[in-house]
Amino acid sequence: MEQTLEAGPITRARAEYVERFSLSQRMEHLAIMITFTGLAITGLPQKYAGAALSQWLIIHMGGIELTRLIHRILSFIFTAGALYHAGIIFVSIARHQFRPNIFFSFRDYRDAIAVLRYDLGISDKHPEFDRFDFRQKFEYWGIVFGGIIMLISGYFLMFPIFFTRILPGQAIPVAKVFHSYEGLMAFLVIIIWHLYGAHLEPDKFPGDTTIFTGKISRERMQKEHSLEYERIVREERERDEKAQEEKEKIDEKVN
């Protein structure tokens, strides 16, 4: 990074870390982490009810009826979290504070090819990422669309009589298939993809605490999200210059 992008002395004195996630975003992640884990623990044993581990879990959760009740309560909490997230987005759009940095663009396709070339040793240049790279966007939209499928199909299964009054009866077994296999796929994606990418890969092992503390080191930010880091440093420098100008104006008035 060019020397001109380095933050001024005021910024360097602030901290070696920058805030990547707000308290609200961290609480959202914690809520979805807890509810997803609970839904998987109570849902998968119902899908594989004949397995010995499933029967052991169901027995220790108080039986099948209590397991189903816990699953439904968690689904309501998950629904509330999804509505809250959607509300935050709409409010940010209304206040003109929304940045569409989570949407896919053609650049993500080019970044994916560049990462593949870098990993294979074909290129020695690693692509520069903004706030989210293509893998993080894939995970986010997977959660969004997967969550929509799980919620719709789940409510179909929870209230079959209501929905079959307005839809054909075949809607219920279709919803069961969607709910069952989307739940399994989401579980596998979290276990195989997310846990490795967020906590087990060499650069982050034994775990990435950013989503829990909200803070990320400037060194890591510059390495993993260099475009966002450049923007942050530029904004800090502009604030420093503005603060310096205001200080000089006050000094002039005093003198």
C-alpha positions in Angstrom: 0.0 0.0 0.0 1.2 3.4 -0.9 2.6 5.7 1.8 0.0 8.3 1.0 -2.7 6.0 2.3 -1.2 5.7 5.8 -3.2 7.2 8.5 -2.0 10.4 10.3 -0.6 10.5 13.8 -4.0 11.0 15.4 -5.4 7.9 13.8 -2.3 5.7 14.6 -2.7 6.7 18.2 -6.3 5.5 18.4 -5.9 1.7 18.1 -4.3 -1.1 16.2 -7.7 -2.5 15.6 -10.7 -1.2 13.6 -14.4 -2.1 14.1 -15.6 -4.5 11.5 -18.9 -5.5 13.0 -21.3 -3.5 15.2 -22.8 -4.7 18.4 -26.1 -5.3 16.6 -24.4 -7.4 13.9 -22.6 -9.4 16.5 -25.8 -10.1 18.4 -27.5 -11.2 15.2 -24.7 -13.6 14.5 -24.8 -15.0 18.0 -28.6 -15.4 17.8 -28.4 -17.3 14.4 -25.5 -19.4 15.7 -27.5 -20.5 18.7 -30.8 -21.0 16.9 -29.2 -22.9 14.0 -27.4 -25.2 16.3 -30.6 -25.8 18.3 -32.6 -26.4 15.1 -30.1 -28.9 13.8 -29.9 -30.8 17.1 -33.7 -31.0 17.3 -34.4 -31.4 13.6 -31.9 -33.9 12.2 -32.8 -36.6 14.8 -36.4 -36.4 13.5 -35.1 -36.9 9.9 -33.0 -39.9 10.9 -35.2 -41.2 13.7 -34.1 -44.8 13.2 -30.4 -44.0 14.0 -29.2 -44.9 17.4 -27.7 -41.4 18.0 -31.0 -39.8 17.0 -32.9 -41.9 19.5 -30.4 -41.1 22.2 -30.7 -37.4 21.6 -34.5 -37.5 21.5 -34.7 -39.4 24.7 -32.3 -37.0 26.5 -34.3 -34.0 25.1 -37.4 -35.3 26.8 -39.0 -37.4 24.1 -40.3 -36.6 20.6 -43.1 -34.2 21.6 -40.7 -32.0 23.6 -38.1 -32.2 20.9 -40.7 -31.0 18.4 -41.8 -28.2 20.7 -38.2 -27.0 21.2 -37.7 -27.1 17.4 -40.8 -25.0 16.8 -39.9 -22.4 19.5 -36.5 -22.0 18.0 -38.1 -21.6 14.6 -40.1 -18.7 15.9 -36.9 -17.1 17.3 -35.2 -17.7 13.9 -38.2 -16.0 12.2 -37.9 -13.0 14.5 -34.2 -12.7 13.8 -34.9 -12.8 10.0 -37.5 -10.1 10.3 -35.2 -8.0 12.4 -32.4 -8.3 9.8 -34.8 -7.4 7.0 -36.0 -4.4 9.1 -32.4 -3.2 9.6 -31.8 -3.3 5.9 -35.0 -1.3 5.1 -34.2 1.3 7.7 -30.6 1.7 6.3 -32.1 2.1 2.8 -34.6 4.7 4.0 -31.8 6.7 5.7 -29.6 6.4 2.6 -27.0 4.5 4.7 -27.1 1.2 2.8 -24.0 0.1 1.0 -24.7 -2.7 -1.6 -21.4 -4.4 -0.8 -23.0 -7.8 -0.1 -24.5 -8.1 -3.7 -22.7 -10.2 -6.3 -21.0 -8.5 -9.2 -18.9 -9.5 -12.2 -15.9 -8.7 -10.2 -16.7 -11.6 -7.9 -16.4 -14.0 -10.8 -13.0 -12.5 -11.7 -11.9 -12.7 -8.1 -12.9 -16.4 -7.9 -10.8 -17.2 -11.0 -7.9 -15.1 -9.6 -8.0 -17.0 -6.3 -8.0 -20.3 -8.1 -5.0 -19.2 -10.2 -3.3 -18.0 -7.0 -3.9 -21.2 -5.1 -2.7 -23.3 -8.0 0.5 -21.3 -8.3 -0.3 -20.0 -11.8 -0.3 -16.4 -10.5 1.6 -14.8 -7.6 -0.9 -11.9 -7.2 -3.7 -12.4 -4.7 -6.9 -10.4 -5.6 -7.9 -7.4 -3.5 -11.3 -7.6 -1.7 -13.6 -5.0 -0.4 -15.8 -5.5 2.7 -16.9 -9.0 1.6 -15.2 -11.4 -0.7 -17.1 -13.8 -3.1 -17.0 -16.6 -0.6 -18.6 -14.5 2.2 -21.2 -13.3 -0.2 -22.0 -16.9 -1.2 -22.4 -17.9 2.4 -24.7 -14.9 3.2 -27.0 -15.4 0.2 -27.0 -19.2 1.0 -28.3 -18.3 4.5 -30.9 -15.9 3.1 -32.4 -18.2 0.4 -31.9 -21.3 2.5 -33.6 -19.6 5.5 -36.5 -18.6 3.3 -37.0 -22.2 2.1 -36.7 -23.5 5.7 -39.2 -21.0 7.1 -41.8 -21.4 4.4 -41.6 -25.2 4.3 -41.4 -25.3 8.1 -44.6 -23.3 8.6 -46.3 -25.5 6.0 -45.5 -28.5 8.2 -46.4 -26.7 11.4 -49.8 -25.7 10.1 -50.8 -28.2 7.5 -54.6 -27.8 7.9 -54.4 -24.1 7.3 -52.3 -24.3 4.2 -54.3 -27.2 2.6 -57.4 -25.0 2.7 -55.8 -22.8 0.1 -53.3 -25.1 -1.6 -53.5 -28.7 -2.8 -52.7 -31.4 -0.3 -49.5 -32.3 -2.2 -48.0 -29.1 -0.9 -47.3 -30.8 2.5 -45.2 -33.7 1.4 -43.4 -31.3 -1.0 -42.7 -29.0 1.9 -41.4 -31.9 3.9 -38.9 -32.8 1.2 -37.7 -29.2 0.9 -37.4 -28.8 4.6 -35.6 -32.0 5.2 -33.0 -31.8 2.5 -32.4 -28.0 2.8 -31.8 -28.5 6.5 -29.3 -31.3 5.9 -27.5 -29.2 3.2 -27.3 -26.2 5.5 -25.9 -28.3 8.3 -23.2 -29.8 5.9 -22.3 -26.3 4.5 -21.8 -25.0 8.1 -19.7 -28.0 9.2 -17.6 -28.4 6.0 -17.4 -24.9 4.6 -18.0 -22.3 7.2 -16.2 -23.8 10.2 -13.1 -24.3 8.1 -13.2 -20.9 6.4 -13.9 -19.0 9.6 -11.9 -20.9 12.2 -9.8 -23.8 10.9 -7.8 -22.5 8.0 -4.1 -21.9 8.8 -4.4 -18.0 8.9 -7.3 -18.1 11.4 -6.7 -21.3 13.5 -7.7 -21.9 16.2 -10.5 -19.4 15.6 -11.6 -16.1 14.3 -12.9 -13.9 17.1 -13.8 -10.9 14.9 -17.5 -11.7 14.8 -17.5 -11.9 18.6 -15.4 -8.9 19.5 -16.3 -6.8 16.4 -12.7 -5.8 16.0 -10.1 -6.8 13.4 -6.4 -5.9 13.3 -5.3 -3.3 10.8 -2.7 -5.8 9.5 -5.3 -8.4 8.8 -7.7 -6.0 7.4 -5.1 -4.7 5.0 -4.4 -8.3 4.0 -7.9 -9.7 3.6 -9.9 -6.6 2.8 -7.4 -4.2 1.3 -10.0 -2.1 -0.6 -12.1 -1.5 2.5 -8.9 -0.8 4.5 -7.9 1.9 1.9 -11.3 3.5 2.3 -11.1 3.4 6.1 -7.7 5.0 6.1 -8.7 7.6 3.6 -11.8 8.5 5.8 -9.6 8.6 8.9 -7.1 10.9 7.2 -9.9 13.2 6.1 -11.3 13.4 9.7 -7.8 14.1 11.0 -7.3 16.9 8.5 -10.7 18.3 9.4 -10.0 18.1 13.1 -6.6 19.8 12.5 -8.3 22.6 10.6 -10.9 23.2 13.3 -8.1 23.2 15.9 -6.2 25.8 13.9 -9.3 28.0 13.6 -9.8 27.8 17.4 -6.2 28.7 18.0 -6.5 31.7 15.7 -9.6 33.0 17.6 -7.9 32.5 20.9 -4.8 34.4 19.7 
